[in-house]
Amino acid sequence: MKSLRPKITALLLTFASTIAIAEQPWIIDPHTHFKGREQIALENQTVKREPQNTLGHVVVPEDYRELADRLGIQSTLVVEAVDQDQPQFNDWLLDQAQSDLVCGYVARGDLASDDFQTHYQRYKQTGYLNGYRFRFDELAGYLDNATARKNLATLQTDGMVVDLLIEPSHADDVAELAAAFPRLKIVINHCFRATMVDGKVSEQWTQAVASCAKFENVFMKISSIVNFAGTKPFVETAPSDLKTYLPVLEPCFAAFGEDRVIFATNWGVSTHFGSVDDVVRIVKEFLASKGDSALKKGMRDNAIRVYGINTQHLR
């Protein structure tokens, strides 16, 4: 009987852990956008947005708290939504890490700039910098720039993540980056900004997913999925059933597997198309269909591991 005690203890611990996950905020959301008053004022001089567009609103961590508590989200890693040449807005966002809701930040910066390292070292000292995000054709320009490649090598050495806001047409750039920097963690945002037409994705999208998944240092962020249905923002509400999104979710999971998919909400941009509650529920339902391991990794563990989130920063 004595020999059974360790096994019984292990089973009880596992059961307790499962209950804790079910009852406590346990999800990590590694893609939200916050903005301060000065940034909004500057952008309003040149950008005209729909009144409902959250990218034109002042958004701070406390605006996220009720949502996080309701949906079981423990903490969020904030992703840049700032101008390339305005480092003070990175500073403002890093200041928001004083909130217990914020566990890290993916910043904005110009890899080809002579002062990139100055700002990078300053941001890194805060302890809340987890990487940088680059957009669309920027990546191709950086791959052709000696200064940018040197800075990419620094990010690789320091374990930083490169988030990419890109489309399927940029798949070759991802492959070149992944091959040149095999230890650099590369995260494709929003499933390559997938868009379905009559419930189908394009062949170019399918090929882009498959080709990038061949590189073990490339990861897929399953984020803002209600954007994929092809509905008009602010006018139509995207479908809220899992079946609608399987043409995107199934190929991504099949290509990247449970260790390289990362859930995120893309709040508040996702609210332009539908409910953030649906975003969380649909992805949880999909990952749960792949097993308990896929659910826990996709909704939590992969984000912590890939982004190098300091667990002491989790509330």
Beta strands, then each sheet from edge to edge (+ up, - down):
strand 1: 27-32
strand 2: 73-79
strand 3: 102-107
strand 4: 129-135
strand 5: 161-165
strand 6: 185-188
strand 7: 218-223
strand 8: 261-264
sheet 1: 1+ 2+ 3+ 4+ 5+ 6+ 7+ 8+
end
